[in-house]
């Protein structure tokens, strides 16, 4: 198959019946147009055009070749136009991966508003704590809490969150409340991502920082189930504000050591590349950055 550039030059020369007009259309020197057409004729072993003082005339072989080339080139132009147009319009499927902590009403309300504001965008939502491979799974945007592993994925910080030290009233009955972080060692704790049912909690209060080694009989890799066990009185937990705020407002749990919180938990929006972001992805990232919510604060 001959080089597509040379075929395109021939088609333009045939359409305009002029080397100079074809050169202007292709934004290349006339000498380059002539050289590419000669290279195509040499490769095919036929004369495609005859040059006169006034215009270019196709030979019979040139006319047959033009008729065969014009349709696939037109389809290629149409395909290119479709891709170009898709980069200008808010449409197509937007695949989003979020942790289970976001599978709650506030984020669902946010997605609902986004969908109604952009009816041409189809949402495909993955709610999972698994770290999906964005490229392999064809995910457009992922939201993740916590410090990230090194990778080639683009990460934009969209906020930060903290965890509160809390416990259910049932668990605290008959127990003296802790007054200092070090006293947490004497209590059952509900743990997140623990090893051997032990964990280190990094806590801060202003400029003070401490690390407390805690233990407990219940551990989970899911924040939602940690919250559920804390609410059921299995021990003291370090809960994201997204879970703690509502339970505190209802009186289901009590906040302990209120001057202390976890260290900052960064929240990131991840996407495979900065180059050629579709409008639907740019619109979602913009809406996400502007969203005021109880899951995280900006910063």
N, C-alpha and C positions, 0 to 999 in steps of 0.2 A: 504493500500500500504506500502511495506517495505521501510525502510530508504534507500535512494539512495546511500549513502556511502557504505553500506553493499553490495548492489547489484553490485556496481562498483568493490569492492574488489573481489567478486565472479567471475565477468567477467574477471578480470585481471588474477586471479588464473587459470581459465579455458583456457585463451588464451596462457599463458606461461607454463601451466601444471606444475607449480612450485610455492611453497609459497615464496621461497627466491627471485626469479626473480620478482614476483608480488610485493613483499615488496620493492625491489629496484626501480621498476617502479613508485610506489606510494609514495616513500620516507617516509616509515613508518616501524617500527619494525616488524619482522616476527610474534612476539607474538600478535601484534595488528591485523595483517591480519588473523591469526588463530581465534582470539576472534570474529572478525566481521563476519567471515564466519560461525562460530558456532552459533552466534546469529541469523543469517539469516536462517540457517537450523532449529533452534529451533522454530522460528516464523512461518516458512512454514510447519513444522512437517514432513520434508523429509530429506534424506541424499542426498546432491548434488554431493559430491565427495568421492572417496576412495583414501586413502593415501597409497602409497607403498614406499619402500626404495629408489626407483629411481625417481618416478614422481607421479603426481596427475592425477587420472583418473575420468572422469565424470561418474556418474551413469546415468541410462536411464532418470530418472526424471531431473537430472542435465543437461543432453544434451537438453531435451525439454525446460527447463527453460532458458538455455543459448540462444537457438535459438529465444526465445521470447524477451529476454532482449537486445540482441546485436543491433537490428535495432533502437529502440528508443534511446539507448545510443549513437549510431553513429550519429543520427540526432542532439542530444544535443551537441556532440563534434563539428559537422559542424556549428551549430548555434553559439557556442562559438567562433569558428575560424572566422566566418563572422564578429562578433562584434570586435574581436581583430584586424582583418585586417582593418576594417573601422576606427579604432583609429590610424592607421598608414598611411592612404592614404587621399589625399585631394579630397574628393568627398562628395556628399550628398547636401541636401538643407540647405542654410544659410538664416535664417529669420532675417531681420534687421528692426528696427523701428527708424525713424529719424523725427525731427520736420520739419515743412514746410519751415523753413529758408534754409534747405539743399536741397530742391527740385529745385535746380538751376544747371546750367551747370557745375560749378567746381566739385560738388560732383558727378554728373552723369558721368562726365569724369573719375573721380577716380574709381567709381564702374565699368565702362566699362573696364578700364585697369585691374582691379583686376579680372574680369570675364574672360578676354582673357588670363591672366597669369595663371589662374586655371580653365581650361575648364571642369573639373569634378565637379565643384561646381555650384549648381543651386541657383540663388538669388531670394529671396522672400522679396520684399521691401514694408514696411508700411510707408507712409508719412503722419504723423498726429501729431498735437500738444497734443493729448490726451496721458496721462500717462498710457500706456498699462501695464497690469500685465504680466511680462515676462514669469512667470511659467505657468499661466493659458492660455496665448495666444501662448505658445510654441515659444517665441522669443529668438533667440540666442544672439543678441547684440542690445542694444539701445544706441543712442547718445542723450544726453540731455544737455541743456544750463541752467546754474543757480545752486543755492545751492539746495541740495537734501534733501528730507524728510528722516527721519530715516527709514531704512528697512533692510531686510536680504540680499538684492541684493549686489553683488560685484560691486564696483565703482572704476574705474581707471581714474585719471585725465589725459586728453590728451592735454589740452591747456587752453587758456584763451582768452577772448574777452572783448572789451569795446564798449560803445555806444557814439556816437558823438551827440552834440546839433546842429540840422540843421533845415533849413526851405527853402521853395521854394521862388524863387525871386518874384513871383507874390504876395505872402503873405507879403513880406517885403516892397513892394512899398509904399512910403508915410509914413513909420514907422521908427522911430529912432531905430537903432540897440542896443540891450542890451550890456552893458559893464561889468556888474557884475552879477553873478548868481541870486542874490536876485531880480533883475529887471525882471526875467522871470515870476514873479507873475502877471505882467501887460499884459501878452500876452495870446492869445488862444494857448493851447497846445493839441497835439494829443497824447492820453494816451494809455498805455499798461497795461492791467489787473487793471484798476482803479475801485474804489468804488465811486459811486455817482458822477462820472465824476471829481474826484479829485485824486491826487496822490502825493507822496513825491519822489523827485528825489535826490538821493545821488550822489554828484559830488565831484571830487578830482582834485587838481592841485598841483603836487609835494606833499608836506606834508600838504597842506591845504585841509580841508574837510568841506563841507557844505551840509545841507539838505534844499531843496527848495520845498515849497508846491505850486503846480501848478494845473491848472484846464483847462477844455476845453469841447467843445460840442461833440467831437468824441472820443470814447474809443473802444478798441478791445482787444481780447485775442490772437490775431494772429499778429506776427511781420510784416508779409507780407502786411496785410491790413493797419497796422499803417503806413508803408512806403508809401503805395499807397495814403493815405489821406494827408500825408505830401507833397508828390509830387504834389498833386492837390491843394495845397495852403490853407489847412484847419487850419494850425497853425504850431507851432514849435514842433519838435519831437526829441526824444532821440533814435537814430537808431543804430542798430548793424552795425559794420564796413562792414559786408557782404553785407548789403543793401546800406550803405552810400557811400562807396568808388566809386562804379561804377557811381552812380548818381552825385557825386561831380566831377568826371572826365568828365562827359558829360556836366556839367554846369547846371544840372536840379535843384540842390539845393545849398545852401550856408552854410558853416560851421560857426556857431556862437560861441563866447567865445572859440576860438581854444585852449586856455591853459587849458580848463576844459574838462573832460570826465566823464563818469559814473564810479562808482567803478568797480572793476574787476568782470567779469562774467565768472565763471569757466565752462569748457566744460568736460563732463564725458562720458566714454564708460561704459555701464552697461551690466552685464551678470549674469545669475542666480547663478553660483557657480564656484569656482576655480578648483574643483576636476574633473578630467577626461575630460578636455576640448577637444573636437574633433579638429583634425588638421585644419579643415577649419576655425574654430573660432580663433584658435591661429594665423593662417596666416592672417586673416582679421585684428585682433587687432595689429599685427606687422606692416601691411601695413598702418593702420590708424595712428599709432604712428609716422610713418616716412613721412606721407603725408604733404607736404608744401602747404599751401593754404591761401586764403584770408579770410576764415571764422573765423580762430583763429590763435593765435601764441602759440608756445610751452611755457610751464612754469607752 
